[in-house]
């Protein structure tokens, strides 16, 4: 049979092409795995970098909130002190005006200070 060597050659060629296709597929799979591995590594590094930045931002926010709270406390204390002083001055002014009114001097203008 003369056809047998031709059929054998065709079958051998097909099997060779299948083997090459499997090899190419395996090579592509390896390339895809390598690329995915690189992307995963990059994502992990970026996630770690962002997590560190997040910690820095949280720490800075905490510091600013504490400082802001101290500033508010300081301002509140200053406001309270000034309000107390204002009440004392108002009371003294009213007392002095009552004394002046009791002596009939309430309508006299105060002397100009040079």
Buried (B, 14 or more C-beta within 10 A) or exposed (E): EEEEEEEEEEEEEEEEEEEEEEEEEEEEEEEEEEEEEEEEEEEEEEEEEEEEEEEEEEEEEEEEEEEEEEEEEEEEEEEEEEEEEEEEEEEEEEEEEEEEEEEEEEEEEEEEEE
